[in-house]
Every structure is written in structure tokens, then in C-alpha cells.
Amino acid sequence: MSKSEVAQLRRQIELELESLHRGLYALSSGGARHAFINAKMDRVGACQDVLADHVGENTASRIVCQLYVEAMEPEQSSSIDPS
């Protein structure tokens, strides 16, 4: 897998997590919001699985964790060491 493909997967995960964050705070019924969140997390998981095939499970988990924190707690992400 090329670096551009890894970058595309990373960007897709970022977009899913940003959408998830917006969905957490949107006005919607509990059941609809729950289904939306589950769908987003399933997509993130699928991207993480593909990413893990190319960069290894530990690296993929670290990337997704970092992106999750950046999406959910943007004011705190600047203090996180990405290594």
C-alpha cells in the first residue's frame, strides 16, 4: 500500500469521527442517534482493519486513537504525543 492510500484511509477515519462528533451533539431521538453512532463506529472499524493490514495492528490502533481524541476533544489534542 502506498503512502497516499494510507493517507486516504486516515482521512476517511477523520471524516467519520468528525461526523460522529457532530452526531453526538445533534438534536435527534435516542434510537436514531444510537444507530448513527454505531454505523460511524463500524465504518471507522472497517477502515482500521484495512489500515492494520498495511501498517500493523498497533500502529493502526494508535492512529485511530489519536484521530478519535482529536475529533472528540480538539482543545486537548495539541498536547498529545503522536509517537
N, C-alpha and C positions, 0 to 999 in steps of 0.2 A: 504494500500500500504506500502510496506517495504521501509526502508531507501535506499536499493540497487536499488529499482525501481525508486525512486525519483532521485537518483544519475544518473541512466541511462537516465532519461528524461533530466536532467540538462546537461549531456554530449552531448546528441543529439542536444540540443539547441545550445550549444557551437560550435559544428561542423557545424551546419547550418549557424551560424553567422560568423564563420571564413571563410567559403566558400563564403558567401555573401560579406564579406570584400574583399576577393581576386577577386571576380567577379566585384566589383566596379572599380577596377584598371586594369582589363584585357583589352586587345585590342579586342574589338568586336563592332559590329554595335549597334546603339541605341536601335532598336527594340528587338534584341536578348538579349541584356543586361537587358532591362526592363523586359522581360518575365522571365529571370533567377532570377532577384531580387524578382519579385512577387512570383515566385514559392518558393524561400527560405523563404520569409516572411510568406507565407501561411503555410509552414511546421513548422516554429517557432510558429505561432499562434496555430496550432493544438497541438503541444507539450505543449504549455502554458495552453490550455484548459484542457488537461488531468492532468497536474500538479495542476491546480487550484481545480480540483475535490478532490485532496488529501491534499493539504496544504492551501487551501483558495485562493481567487482571489487576495487579497492584497499581500500576500506572493509570489504568482506566478508572479505577475506583478513586484514586487521588484527584484526577482531573474532574470527575463528576462531583465529588465532594466540594472541591474548590469552586466550581461553577454554581453549585447549589447555594453555597454560602454567599457568593457574590450576588446571586439573584434574590435571595431571601433577606439578606442583611447587608445591603450595599454600603452602608456607612461603616461597617466593620471589616469589609473585605480588604481594605487597603492595608490592614495590619497583619494579614495572613501571609505566611511564608509559603510560596508555591512549590518549594522543593520537597 
